[in-house]
Amino acid sequence: MRLDKLLAHMGYGSRKDVKKLIRKGYVKVNNEVIVDDDFQINEEEDEVIIFDEEIEYNKYIYLMMNKPAGYICANYSNNERIIFEMIDGLPLRGLFTVGRLDKDTEGLLLITNDGMLCHNLLSYKNHVEKTYYLKFDGTITDSKIKRLESGIEIEDYVTKPAKFKKISDDEGELTICEGKFHQVKKMMEAVDCPVLYLKRIKFGGLDLDPNLKLGEYRHLTEEEINILKQKSE
């Protein structure tokens, strides 16, 4: 693997950023300063040090993105903007989103190349919770909240019990443990409160990082990764 690719993969910046670090002499391979960003390494055997800190290579990538509206959660599209256009410096092959957010939906999106974790988080039997902040047309009432929380019939299925936190008459937070197609929008339409704005703020025990601006992303911490793994067991 190229040295700059390894550093970008491990979250030390975009490919452009890590090239600068290498050329400035901040990186050592097997105790030798390397200034060639094309330098080839064995990521499993070579010792790589940056800023006097040894890098522990992990083949898995775990990202949190604050998805903006206008992008779709797909790896390829001929005519739509995709969320991977906003990722710089990482190997995109093998990366995929953990579930999807609609094109007009914002908020917390997990991206990884860990297929097993993704499968477990989305598994029907694990009931991993997802929370959405929403603004809607109409007025939410106690009876409508009761319907949402008891399970509501949508088309050919009945949703599992949800949780609704009322913020005002036309905004709130809805927590579900499923991920049916357009589920949140369909649930709100069923109680005559069609969604005007939707943003996912929590997934599997993780909160959307308030420091992430729309379109920005960061690597998950070890603690956050462990939280997801525990939720998926």
C-alpha positions in Angstrom: 0.0 0.0 0.0 1.2 3.6 -0.7 2.2 5.5 2.4 -0.1 8.4 1.6 -3.0 6.0 1.1 -2.4 4.4 4.5 -2.3 7.7 6.4 -5.5 8.9 4.7 -7.2 5.6 5.4 -6.3 6.0 9.1 -7.8 9.5 9.3 -4.7 11.7 9.3 -6.3 14.0 6.6 -7.1 14.0 2.9 -4.7 12.5 0.5 -3.5 16.1 -0.2 -3.0 16.8 3.5 -1.0 13.6 4.2 1.3 14.2 1.2 2.3 17.5 2.8 3.0 15.8 6.1 5.2 13.2 4.4 7.2 15.7 2.4 7.8 17.8 5.5 9.5 14.7 7.2 6.9 14.0 9.8 6.6 10.3 8.9 9.0 7.4 9.6 8.8 3.9 8.3 10.9 1.3 10.3 12.6 4.2 12.0 13.6 5.9 8.8 12.2 9.3 7.7 10.3 9.0 4.4 9.6 12.0 2.3 8.3 10.1 -0.8 4.5 9.9 -0.6 4.5 7.2 -3.2 6.6 5.0 -0.9 5.2 1.4 -0.8 4.8 -0.3 2.6 3.5 -3.5 4.0 0.7 -2.3 6.2 0.7 -5.5 8.2 4.4 -5.6 9.0 6.1 -2.2 8.6 6.2 0.2 11.6 4.8 3.6 10.6 5.2 6.5 13.0 3.8 10.0 12.5 4.4 12.8 15.0 6.2 10.3 17.2 3.1 8.2 17.4 3.0 4.6 16.0 0.1 3.9 13.7 -1.9 0.7 14.3 -3.4 -0.3 11.0 -7.1 -1.2 10.9 -8.5 -2.4 7.6 -12.0 -1.3 8.6 -13.2 2.3 8.2 -16.0 3.8 10.3 -17.2 7.3 9.5 -20.0 9.6 10.8 -21.3 12.1 8.2 -23.7 15.0 8.7 -25.5 14.4 5.4 -26.9 17.4 3.6 -30.1 17.4 1.5 -29.7 16.9 -2.2 -27.5 13.8 -2.1 -28.5 10.2 -2.4 -27.0 7.2 -0.4 -25.7 5.3 -3.4 -22.3 4.3 -4.6 -23.0 5.3 -8.2 -25.5 7.4 -10.1 -25.6 8.8 -13.6 -27.7 11.9 -12.8 -27.8 12.4 -9.0 -25.2 13.7 -6.6 -24.0 10.9 -4.2 -22.7 11.2 -0.7 -19.3 9.7 -1.6 -18.5 12.8 -3.6 -17.9 14.5 -0.3 -15.3 12.0 0.9 -11.8 12.9 0.1 -8.6 10.9 0.5 -10.1 7.5 1.5 -10.3 4.4 -0.6 -14.0 4.4 -1.7 -14.0 0.9 -3.0 -15.8 -1.3 -0.4 -17.4 1.6 1.5 -21.2 1.7 1.8 -23.7 3.4 4.0 -25.3 1.7 7.0 -28.9 2.0 5.8 -30.0 5.1 3.8 -31.3 8.5 4.2 -33.7 10.0 1.6 -32.4 12.6 -0.8 -34.1 15.4 1.1 -33.2 14.1 4.6 -30.2 15.5 6.5 -28.3 14.2 9.5 -26.4 11.3 10.9 -25.2 8.8 8.3 -22.8 6.0 9.1 -20.4 4.8 6.4 -18.1 1.7 6.7 -16.5 -1.2 4.9 -17.4 -3.5 7.8 -20.1 -5.7 6.2 -20.8 -7.8 9.3 -21.4 -4.8 11.5 -23.6 -3.2 8.9 -25.7 -6.4 8.6 -26.1 -6.7 12.3 -27.0 -3.0 12.8 -29.7 -3.3 10.2 -30.9 -6.8 11.3 -34.6 -6.9 12.1 -34.0 -8.9 15.2 -31.6 -6.4 16.9 -34.2 -3.5 16.8 -31.4 -0.8 16.7 -33.0 2.6 17.4 -32.8 5.6 15.2 -34.1 9.1 16.2 -35.2 11.8 13.8 -35.9 15.5 14.4 -38.8 16.6 12.3 -41.0 19.6 11.4 -44.4 18.8 10.0 -47.5 20.4 8.6 -50.6 20.1 10.9 -50.7 19.8 14.7 -49.6 16.8 16.7 -52.1 15.8 19.4 -51.9 13.3 22.3 -54.2 10.9 20.4 -51.9 11.1 17.3 -48.8 10.5 19.5 -50.5 7.4 21.0 -51.1 6.0 17.5 -47.5 6.5 16.6 -46.2 4.9 19.8 -48.6 2.0 19.7 -47.7 0.9 16.2 -49.5 2.3 13.1 -50.7 0.6 10.0 -48.9 1.7 6.8 -49.9 0.1 3.5 -49.4 -3.6 4.1 -47.6 -3.6 7.5 -47.9 -2.4 11.0 -44.9 -0.5 12.5 -43.4 -1.5 15.7 -44.1 0.7 18.7 -42.2 4.0 18.4 -41.3 6.9 20.8 -42.4 10.4 20.1 -41.1 13.5 22.0 -43.2 16.6 21.4 -41.2 19.8 21.0 -44.0 22.0 19.8 -47.3 21.5 18.0 -45.5 21.1 14.7 -42.1 19.7 15.6 -40.8 16.7 17.5 -38.5 13.7 17.7 -39.5 10.3 16.5 -37.5 7.2 17.5 -38.1 4.0 15.5 -36.3 0.6 15.5 -37.1 -0.3 11.9 -36.0 1.1 8.6 -38.8 0.6 6.1 -38.9 2.7 2.9 -39.9 6.3 3.8 -41.1 5.0 7.1 -41.0 8.2 9.1 -42.7 10.2 6.4 -45.4 7.5 6.0 -46.0 7.3 9.7 -46.5 11.1 10.0 -48.7 11.2 6.9 -50.9 8.5 8.6 -51.6 10.9 11.4 -52.2 13.8 9.0 -48.9 15.5 9.9 -46.9 15.3 6.7 -43.1 15.9 7.1 -41.7 19.2 6.0 -38.1 18.7 7.3 -36.4 15.6 8.5 -33.0 15.1 10.2 -31.6 12.0 11.8 -29.9 12.9 15.1 -29.2 9.5 16.7 -28.3 6.0 15.5 -27.6 2.9 17.6 -26.6 4.9 20.7 -24.6 7.5 18.8 -25.6 11.2 18.7 -24.8 13.3 15.6 -21.6 15.2 16.4 -22.7 18.9 16.8 -19.3 20.0 15.5 -19.9 18.4 12.1 -21.3 20.9 9.6 -23.5 19.7 6.8 -21.3 17.7 4.4 -18.6 17.1 6.9 -17.5 13.7 8.3 -15.1 12.2 10.7 -13.8 8.8 11.8 -15.5 7.2 14.7 -13.6 6.9 18.0 -12.9 3.4 19.4 -15.5 4.1 22.1 -18.1 4.9 19.4 -17.2 1.8 17.4 -17.6 -0.4 20.5 -21.0 1.2 21.2 -22.2 0.2 17.8 -20.8 -3.3 18.1 -22.6 -3.8 21.5 -25.9 -2.6 19.9 -25.5 -5.1 17.1 -24.8 -8.2 19.2 
